[in-house]
């Protein structure tokens, strides 16, 4: 076996080929779009490169076939904010072979250690925390868009390297028909009367202003959360602009108390199952089939929670219930007629307010659990983030380990 740094187009082809080899016989896996991952490792697209760096490697067998991959990265801007030298590992894939995994981890960890890193987080994204975060440890269902999916045996690799659990990342699932409609109506009525809260759908013609509103709420709502990094309206505007082709404006709303934004709820149709046929490559000539699948595939229409936020001054006042109630009634009940299932991703185990609001207002349950891990390289003190009991979460349909290739 041989480690190869990814530096050429040929190496990138191997990098993208590895998961197709690993998951060839796994019916649940859906290939992430290669273009999405390429942007993460492009300095032109990822602002983390402005004060950070990244390296990527693939593992080749004796015949030159890619059997593993890994990336290591450093977000200098985030490190300056937290006053600590942290590094990350992500986009790890490997055949079911302990020696192969060891070679990949040895390489990535040695790179980070040489850069003076004291703490390694894995498996995470190089950039924002709303995608590709954590190791799948429960709930082997088809992943939502931008959600990591892993074989069960990957956890053995992390345990062998002395990685410790740091943070839970939940994906909630549920049926739209099971929403607590009566309770939502009662709460929203009180909220609108008591606090003069009113919601409206997002204005697709002025996404820049809408981005400013969302940034105001976000920066207040999450200022005290671990790893908080403030967002600018321009950043959210760019994300909204990128999402616009597949957005349903009836699924995103912003709440106001008078003229002040106090909450937002951003949902979108989950596109992952409609993308499965593309096998990670959404060429222009595949777009008609993708759009057809999105509307007429015959599978349940899943609405994915992208982002939620409630201004700190209005938390625990029922604003979340008010927004959900608004989304269920907008357009003469359009959303209830169009979507059948809910998928709420990247909800942290320590975000107790959101966990309580989601379960009470939406009647959803934890469907998948991802865990991010940390490895300490020196004597840096470490405390895991707040967590929730998920002992009753079912494992889901765990694929047989024998379907994955060995080294």
N, C-alpha and C positions, 0 to 999 in steps of 0.2 A: 504494500500500500504506500501511496505517495501523496503528500500534501502539496497543493498548488495554489499560490496566491492568484486571485482573479484579477487579471490586468488586460485581457484581450477579449474581443467579441467571441472567440471560440471558448474561452473560459466561462464567459457569461452564459453561453448556450448550455454548457455542462451544469452550471449553477442552477439554471431553471429546469434542467432535465431531471435532476436528482429526485425531487419529490414525486415526479411522475413514475419513477422506478420504484420508490418506496411504497406508494399507495396504489399501485397498478391493480390490485385485487381487493381494495377497500371500497365498498359501495357508498360509504358515507362521505368520503373526501371529495371536495370540490376545489379544483386548482385556483389559487389566487391569480389575479391578472398580472402577468409579467410586467406590464407597463406601470402598474401601481408600485411594485417593488423596485423597479428601475428608478422611479422618481425619488424613493427614499434614499437611494445611494447616489443621487445626482446633486452636486453642489448648486446647480442652477435651480433646482426645485426644492431643496431641503435647507431651510435656514439654519439648521443645527450645524451645518458645515462652516458657517461664518466664524465660529469660535470652537469648532470641534473637528473630529477626524474619524475615519472608519477604514477598516480593512476587511476583506472577504476572502475566504478560502474554500476550495473544494477538495475532497478526498477521492483519489483514483485507485482502482484496483489494478492488478497486474496487467490487465488488458487495456488499461486506460479509460475504463468506464467510471463515471461518477457514482460513488456509493455513499457520499456524505457531503455536507456543507455546513459552514458556520460563519458568522460575522462578529466582529468586535468593534466597539465604538466608544467615543468619549464626547459628551456634550459639555464643552467648556463653559458655555453661558450658564447652564444649570448648576454646574459645580461652583462657579463664582457666587451664585446666589446662596447655595447651601453651605458654603465654606468647607467643602470636603472634596477629595478627589475620587469621584465615582466613575465606574465604567459599566458598559453593558454588553451582553451577548444576546444575539437573536438570530432568527431565520435558520435555526439549527434543524437539520434533518440527517438521519443516519440509519443504515441497515442495522439489523438486530445483532450487533457484534460489539462486545465490550472493548476490544482492542481498537476498533475503528473509532468508537466514541472517544476513547482516551486520546488518540492522536489529534482529534479535532479540538477537544477541550484543552489539551496541553498547548496547542498552538495559539488559541485565542487568549488563554489566561497568561501565557508568557508575554504576549504582545502588550496586554494591559499592565502587567507587572512592570515591564520595562518602561512604561510611560508614567510610573509612579502612582498607579491606581491603588487605593486602599480597600475599596469595596466594589464587588461585581454584582450587578443585577441581571437576572436571566430567567426565562427568555423574554426579552422585551423588544420594543421598537426603537429605532433611532429617530426620535422625534416625539410627536404628541402621543399621549397615553390613551387615546380613544380607538386604537387599532393595534392588532398584532401584539397582544400583551398577555403573558402568562402561559403556563403549561396546562394543557387540558388534563384534568384529573378525574372528572366525573361528567357523565352525560355525553355519550358518543352518538350524537345526532349530526346531520349535515350542518356544517358551519354557516353562520350568517356572513354577510359581506365584511371583509377585513377582520375576520376572526380566526385565530390560530386553531388548527386541528392537529392532534398528535396521536401516535400509537401509545398504548398503555405502558409499553416497556421503556419509554423515554425517561420516566421518573426514576427508574433504576440507575440510569446514567447520572442524573443529578445527585441522587443520594450517594453514589460512589465517590463523587467529587466534593462531598461535604457541603453541599448547598443547603441552606436552611430556609424554610418557608417564610416569606415576608408579607405577602398581601394576597387576599382573595379577590378574584374578579368574577362576578356572577353574570350569567345570562338568564334572564327570566323568560318564561314562556307561558302562554295561556290562550284562551279562546276569546275573541271579541264578544261573543254572545254571553260570556260569563261576567262582563263588567258589572260593578255594583251600581246599576243605573239609578235606583231610588235614592241610595245614599249620596251619590254624586250630585243629584239634583238638589237635595236638601242642603248640602254643604255649600254648593256654589251660590245658591240663593242668599244664604247668610253672608257669604264673603262679598258678593256684589253690593249688598245693602250696607254692610258695616264698614267696608274699606273702600267703597267706590271702585272696585276692581272690574275692569272690562277687558276682554280678550278680542283679538281680531286675527285673521289669517295673515300670513306673510305677504308683503307686497313685492312681487317678482320684478316689478318695474323700478324699484329703488332698493336694490339689495345692499348698496353701500350704507344707507341710513339704517336699514334693518341690522346690518352687521354691527353698527355702533350701539344700537339698542341691546343686542345680545351680549356684546362685550361688557357693557355697563353691569348687566345682571350677573354674568359669569364671574367677573372679577370680585364682585361682592359676595357671591354665593360660595365660592370655593377658596377664599383667601386663607382659611385656616386648615385646609386639607394638606396632607403630606405631599410633597413634590409640586405644590401649586406653582404655576408659572402664568402670570397675567397675559391676557390676550388683547390685541389691538383690534379695533373694528375692521381695519383693513385685512387682517388675517382671516377673520370670519367671513368677510365679503368674498375673498378669494375662494374659500371653501364652498360658500353658497353658490357662487358662480360656476364652480366645477360640478356641483351636484345638480344644477338647474335642469339639464336635459332629462333626468329621471325623477325629478321632484314632482310630487303632487302637492300643490299649494294648500289643499284642504287638510294636509297632515301637519302643518307647522303653524304655530300661533305664538303671539307675543301678548303678554298681559301688561296693563297699565293701571296705575293709580293716578288718576288725572292725566297729566302729560308725562309722568315718569315711568319708564319701563321697570317692572318689578318681577317679571318671570317670562320664561320662554319654554316651549316644548316643541322639539324638532323631531319629527318622524319622517320616514320615507319608505316606499315600497322596497322590501329586501330583494335585491337583484341576483343573489348568488345562485339559486337553483336555476334561474333562467340563463345563467352563464355557464352552467356545467358543460354543455356541449362544446363550448369554445376552447376548453382545455388550456386555459390561461392566456389565450391569444385572441383578443377581440379586434380582428382586422375589420376594415370598413365593409368588406363584402359579407361579414357575419352579422352586421348590425340588423338587417331585416329579420333574420331568424331570432335574434335576441329580443327585439321589440315584440315579435309575434309571441315568443315564449312568455314574455312579461305579462301579456294580456290574455293569452289563450292556451296556456300550457296544460290547463286542467288540474294543476296542483293548487292547494290552498293559497290564497293571496296573503302573504305575510307582511305585516307592517313592522318595521324595525325602528326602535328608539335610537336616535342618533345622539341627541344631547338634551339635557334638562337643566334648568337653573332657576332658583328663586332668590331674589335679593335678600341679603341677611336681615334686613328690617322687616321682612314679610314672611319669614319662615315660620312654620307651625301655625299659620293662619288660614290654611285651607286653599291656598292659591293653586297648588298642584291639582286638587280635585276640581277647582273651577276651570282650569285649562282643559282637563280631560273631558269634563262635561261639555265644554264649548265644542271640542273636536268631535264629540259624538252627535251633536245636534246641527253642526254647520252644514249648509247645503241640503236642508231637509233630510238629514241623516245619511248623507252621501257615504261617509266613511264606514258606517255600519253595514251598508249595502254592498260595499266594494271589498272590504277586507275581512278575513276570517280568523287569522291568528296574529298574536303579538309576539315580538321578540325584542327584549330590552337588554342590550349588551353593555359591557364594561361598567357595571355598577359595583363599586367597591364594598368589600365586606365590612369596612368600618364606617361606611356612610349610612348610619342608622336611620337618619331622618328620611332619606330616599327609600331605604328598604321598607320602612313602615308605611310610607305614603304609597309606594307601588303595590304592596300586597293588599293594603286596605282598599284602595281606590280601584284597582284593576283586577283583583282576584287572580293574580299571576303567581307562579311558583318558580323556585330555582330549578332550572332545567340543565344548566351546565356550570361547572366550576373550573376556573383556571387559577393556577397559583403562580405567582412570581416568587423567585428565590433570590437569596443573597449569599455571597461568599466573602468572608472577611480575610484580607491578605495581611493585616497587621493587628494592632491592638485597639482599633477603632471601636468605641462602644456601639452596641447595636440593640435596637428594640423592634420587634415586629409590629406592624400596624394593627389597628383594631380589627377584630374578626367576628364572625358569626357562626353559630353551630349549623353545620350542614351534614350532620351524621345521617339524617334521614333522606338525603337526596339520593335517588336511585342512580346506579351506575350507567343506566342506559344500555343500549345494545352494543356491548363491547365486542369488536371484531376479533376473531380468532387470531392469536399471535402468529400462527403458522402461515397466515396469508402474506406476511411481510418478509422480504428477502433477508437472508443472513449474509455475513461477510465471507 
